[in-house]
Amino acid sequence: MSDVLEADAIRAQIGAHPGWTYDGSVLARTFDRGDFNGSIAFVNAIAAAANRLDHHPDIELSWNNVTIRTSSHDVKGISARDFALITAIDAL
């Protein structure tokens, strides 16, 4: 279990992750993958990363877009695990 991060710490860290937003409860980003096959391949890569980290985001898939939302349900907020996950996703 991770500790919940305070809003100031989240805002300080989110700057290292262009495109990600923080709305007070989740970290989120929408990726344009160009077409349906690109979106599916990206979701599969995210699933593999999430399984490795044992931290699973909410994923919304449309034809060319994939929206990721993550928070740590065990601490009812954002934790270091969420930042590890978005770092892994950014590397894909």
C-alpha positions in Angstrom: 0.0 0.0 0.0 1.2 3.5 -0.8 0.6 6.7 1.0 -1.8 9.3 -0.5 0.1 12.3 -1.9 -1.0 15.8 -1.0 -2.3 18.1 -3.8 0.9 20.3 -3.8 3.1 17.2 -4.3 0.9 16.0 -7.1 1.0 19.3 -8.9 4.7 19.5 -8.5 5.2 16.0 -10.1 2.6 16.3 -12.8 4.7 18.9 -14.6 7.2 16.1 -15.5 4.4 14.4 -17.4 3.2 16.7 -20.3 -0.4 16.0 -21.4 -1.5 14.6 -18.0 -4.0 16.5 -15.9 -5.0 16.3 -12.3 -8.6 17.2 -11.4 -8.4 16.7 -7.7 -9.2 13.0 -7.8 -7.5 11.3 -10.8 -4.6 11.7 -13.2 -5.9 11.6 -16.8 -4.7 11.8 -20.3 -6.1 11.2 -23.8 -3.8 9.7 -26.4 -4.5 9.9 -30.2 -3.3 6.6 -31.6 -4.3 7.4 -35.2 -6.7 4.6 -35.8 -8.5 1.7 -34.1 -5.6 -0.8 -34.5 -3.2 1.7 -33.0 -5.6 2.2 -30.1 -6.0 -1.5 -29.5 -2.2 -2.1 -29.6 -1.7 0.8 -27.2 -4.3 -0.6 -24.7 -2.6 -4.0 -24.8 0.8 -2.3 -24.1 -0.8 -0.4 -21.2 -2.3 -3.6 -19.8 1.1 -5.3 -19.8 2.7 -2.4 -18.0 -0.2 -2.2 -15.5 0.1 -6.0 -14.8 3.9 -5.6 -14.2 3.2 -2.7 -11.7 0.1 -4.4 -10.2 -1.7 -1.1 -10.6 -4.6 -0.9 -13.1 -6.1 2.3 -14.6 -9.5 3.0 -16.0 -9.2 2.8 -19.8 -11.7 4.3 -22.3 -11.2 3.3 -25.9 -12.7 5.0 -29.0 -11.7 4.6 -32.6 -8.4 6.6 -32.5 -8.3 7.8 -28.9 -7.4 6.1 -25.6 -8.2 7.9 -22.4 -6.4 6.8 -19.2 -7.6 7.7 -15.7 -5.7 6.5 -12.6 -6.0 6.8 -8.9 -5.2 4.6 -6.0 -8.4 3.2 -4.6 -6.7 1.7 -1.5 -5.7 5.2 -0.3 -8.6 7.0 -1.9 -6.4 9.4 -3.8 -3.2 9.7 -5.9 -0.1 7.8 -4.7 3.4 7.1 -6.0 2.0 4.0 -7.7 0.0 6.3 -10.0 3.1 8.2 -11.0 4.9 5.0 -11.6 2.1 3.9 -13.9 1.9 7.1 -15.9 5.7 7.1 -16.3 5.5 3.6 -17.7 2.6 4.7 -20.1 4.6 7.7 -21.2 7.5 5.4 -22.2 5.3 3.3 -24.5 
